[in-house]
């Protein structure tokens, strides 16, 4: 079984906390981990890092890599442009 986390949104509803360059999924809203990291944490009891896939916009690739170095880059599903997925 595989898990997919959708992390491509621009985070405009939480402005000014989140911005286009750093949307809400990359912000530390609770504690010292981002909401993206917390989503992965919730999956870890049932999934290995190699079974977790991240769907995001091309422009957020570096943010995902910084926050989730354990996720293989081959597990990134990249949107070349925003498609509201």
Secondary structure, DSSP 8 states (H G I E B T S, - for coil): --EEEE-----GGGTTTSBTTB-GGGS--BTTB-HHHHHHHHHTTT--GGGEEEEEEGGGHHHHHHH-TTS-GGGEEEESS----
